[in-house]
Amino acid sequence: MERMLKVYVYKEGSCPIFHTPILKGLYASEGWFMKLMEENKQYTVKDPRRAHLYYMPFSARMLEFKLYVRNSHNRTNLRQFLKEYTEHISAKYPFFNRTDGADHFLVACHDWAPYETRHHMEHCIKALCNADVTAGFKIGRDISLPETYVRAAKNPLRDLGGKPPSQRRTLAFYAGSMHGYLRAILLQHWKDKDPEMKIFASTASVQKGLK
């Protein structure tokens, strides 16, 4: 499969939302995938007719940064932007329409990506950091993308992995809110049960999760 697989990367879409990888910070996973895929010569092809898969290279983080109106609590324009992009490539090429996007994929590390890609990219393969089944993540089709904090773009492996296992005193750590049904179950089984497991959540989240 590694010798056979070919991917076409769509050239459509203007910077910085498209073709502009973010290589440091919390959302760097999507950026490094974009950079490595667009520079790759083993898997990518210039002729889309030779491709098995089609990559839609947008940055969910840049989409939020450029289009979201701060404190508006309205993300409709972000989803509409990707809808128009999808309609553009489906009108220009025959590949999206022939499978309804099932052989197309996207990579996004922002929590809003499941909402932004709903409906118009519903059948695409989605590599997401927010792998929440209640938000549309499809087990067996979609891919859970690790959320890796990259501190230096020129040295992305710096400080990754933390201390050696022999020097770690904490078995597991979690801090966050209640999304989906799984976190509530884990909170019930883990919180205040083991001193080596540091589990933190707001009082409201705990009460909601334990109901």
Secondary structure as the mmCIF struct_conf table of DSSP 4:
data_model
#
loop_
_struct_conf.conf_type_id
_struct_conf.id
_struct_conf.beg_label_comp_id
_struct_conf.beg_label_asym_id
_struct_conf.beg_label_seq_id
_struct_conf.end_label_comp_id
_struct_conf.end_label_asym_id
_struct_conf.end_label_seq_id
TURN_TY1_P TURN_TY1_P1 GLU A 2 MET A 4
STRN STRN1 VAL A 7 VAL A 9
HELX_LH_PP_P HELX_LH_PP_P1 TYR A 10 TYR A 10
BEND BEND1 GLY A 13 GLY A 13
TURN_TY1_P TURN_TY1_P2 CYS A 15 ILE A 17
STRN STRN2 PHE A 18 PHE A 18
BEND BEND2 HIS A 19 HIS A 19
BEND BEND3 LYS A 24 LYS A 24
STRN STRN3 GLY A 25 GLY A 25
TURN_TY1_P TURN_TY1_P3 LEU A 26 TYR A 27
HELX_RH_AL_P HELX_RH_AL_P1 ALA A 28 GLU A 39
BEND BEND4 LYS A 41 TYR A 43
STRN STRN4 THR A 44 THR A 44
BEND BEND5 LYS A 46 LYS A 46
HELX_RH_3T_P HELX_RH_3T_P1 PRO A 48 ARG A 50
BEND BEND6 HIS A 52 HIS A 52
STRN STRN5 LEU A 53 TYR A 55
STRN STRN6 PHE A 58 PHE A 58
HELX_RH_AL_P HELX_RH_AL_P2 ALA A 60 LEU A 67
TURN_TY1_P TURN_TY1_P4 ARG A 70 ASN A 71
HELX_RH_AL_P HELX_RH_AL_P3 THR A 76 LYS A 92
BEND BEND7 PRO A 94 PRO A 94
HELX_RH_AL_P HELX_RH_AL_P4 PHE A 95 THR A 99
TURN_TY1_P TURN_TY1_P5 ASP A 100 ASP A 103
STRN STRN7 HIS A 104 ALA A 108
BEND BEND8 HIS A 110 HIS A 110
TURN_TY1_P TURN_TY1_P6 ASP A 111 TRP A 112
HELX_RH_AL_P HELX_RH_AL_P5 ALA A 113 GLU A 116
TURN_TY1_P TURN_TY1_P7 THR A 117 HIS A 123
BEND BEND9 CYS A 124 CYS A 124
STRN STRN8 ILE A 125 LEU A 128
BEND BEND10 CYS A 129 CYS A 129
HELX_RH_3T_P HELX_RH_3T_P2 VAL A 133 ALA A 135
TURN_TY1_P TURN_TY1_P8 GLY A 136 GLY A 136
TURN_TY1_P TURN_TY1_P9 ILE A 139 ARG A 141
BEND BEND11 ASP A 142 ASP A 142
STRN STRN9 ILE A 143 SER A 144
HELX_LH_PP_P HELX_LH_PP_P2 LEU A 145 PRO A 146
STRN STRN10 VAL A 150 VAL A 150
BEND BEND12 ARG A 151 ARG A 151
TURN_TY1_P TURN_TY1_P10 ALA A 153 LYS A 154
BEND BEND13 ASN A 155 ASN A 155
TURN_TY1_P TURN_TY1_P11 PRO A 156 GLY A 161
BEND BEND14 LYS A 163 LYS A 163
HELX_RH_3T_P HELX_RH_3T_P3 PRO A 165 GLN A 167
BEND BEND15 LEU A 171 LEU A 171
STRN STRN11 ALA A 172 ALA A 175
TURN_TY1_P TURN_TY1_P12 GLY A 180 TYR A 181
HELX_RH_AL_P HELX_RH_AL_P6 LEU A 182 TRP A 190
TURN_TY1_P TURN_TY1_P13 LYS A 191 LYS A 193
TURN_TY1_P TURN_TY1_P14 PRO A 195 GLU A 196
STRN STRN12 MET A 197 PHE A 200
HELX_RH_AL_P HELX_RH_AL_P7 THR A 203 GLY A 209
TURN_TY1_P TURN_TY1_P15 LEU A 210 LEU A 210
#
